[in-house]
Amino acid sequence: MGKKFVIELNGEVSEKLAKIKVAAAKKYVSFEGDVNEGYFSGGTALGLLIRGTYSIMGSIIKINVLQKPTSYTWEDVELELREFIET
């Protein structure tokens, strides 16, 4: 079972996406795609897996998490994603 999140992007979308990719990579998560849509996947040094898709419309990014670590709550996942996106 997945979960969706909607987050406001601040700034120019292509620059913001580039920053998201760098921030996510520091947490062993890879964001692949363009300013319209893509996917993300990765894990942590502990081997915890997260994967999902994203789409961007205007200044909104919609995240659809398809898999998360069982030890993480949905609140944990949202906080981690917001760290990537709101940096």
Protein Blocks (a to p, Z undefined) as FASTA:
>chain_A
ZZddddddedjfklmmmmmmmmmmmnopaceddfkbccdddddfkopacddddddehjac
cdddfbdcfkbcfklmmmmmmmmmmZZ
